[in-house]
Amino acid sequence: MKHLLSINDLSKVDAISILDTAQELARVSDGPMKKLPTLRGRTIVNLFAEDSTRTRISFEAAAKRLSADVINFSSKGSSISKGESLKDTAQTLQAMGADAVIIRHSASGAAQRLADSKWMSGSVINAGDGTHEHPSQALLDAFTIRKHLSKGADDLTGLRVAIVGDVLHSRVARSNVLLLSKLGAQVVLVAPPTLLPVGVESWPCQISYDLDEVIANVDAIMMLRIQLERMSEMYFPNAREYSRYFGLNSDRIRAMKAGAIVMHPGPMNRGLEITADAADGARSVIVEQVANGVSIRMAILYLLLAGNQEFAETGVSS
Ligand code: NCD
């Protein structure tokens, strides 16, 4: 595999191999030798044309732990998705000798366009394109769920996951529905009808408009940020109303199954989709998701750039 643009690029076996590699790499990172020499001499460009905290710094940390050289290129306001300027950007990256480009962009399909261009020969990793996909986030979420709930199984068969809130604007939701269902989990989307995209009926998941009906039956609940910056009109009456029907609070936390976990990709709107006590409570794995993000992104870079044959050389078994 050369690029990671969509969860659809991965078979179930590929996805499990990324999770297993991340688990192995997390074990190495916990040891005294944090850094592996695997990607020494390789250049990785972080091309972020949209705001990001967790994704950008965790890709940077991941690349550095594999000894790659990292160039941060934040081209806010540039238009990579528009013909000539895409060519210019790609040629610049090629001139820098980029072995991989990690791209975040507000246009859905931007990563695909960069990968399809003939002007750049490196790997392209989609770090979030518009409202389309965010595959590394879904992989770190699956990793987190597997770690807590799979009881040693390598996939997520038998687990139920609710994804709640602004599905309409969420690339995290789409990538997670595709990946979690591929790994055998049952996924239910919970949202008001106004925050569900057209065509959602064909996604491999169930749909509910009632959080209280769903909450007691899930093993993991993933709260989505209300993406105010992508909203040009009103999608719900007001914030209080939204929180009352679709927010996670301590009453709903109490209704959850024993052992069920609370997730959020961040950044959170505390007090809107999730209360502070739900975000910081005993069921929350939100901070751990960030740490797992580094291991998953190391695994992605490792598998795309080093390939399987180098597993043996660096002492990391597959
Ligand atoms: C998400 C994103 O940017 O798509 N955040 C992230 O990558 N951690 C979700 C969001 O912005 O709400």
Boltz pocket constraint, residues with backbone or C-beta under 6 A from the ligand:
constraints:
  - pocket:
      binder: B
      contacts: [[A, 51], [A, 54], [A, 55], [A, 127], [A, 128], [A, 134], [A, 137], [A, 171], [A, 172], [A, 224], [A, 225], [A, 227], [A, 265], [A, 266], [A, 267]]
      max_distance: 6.0
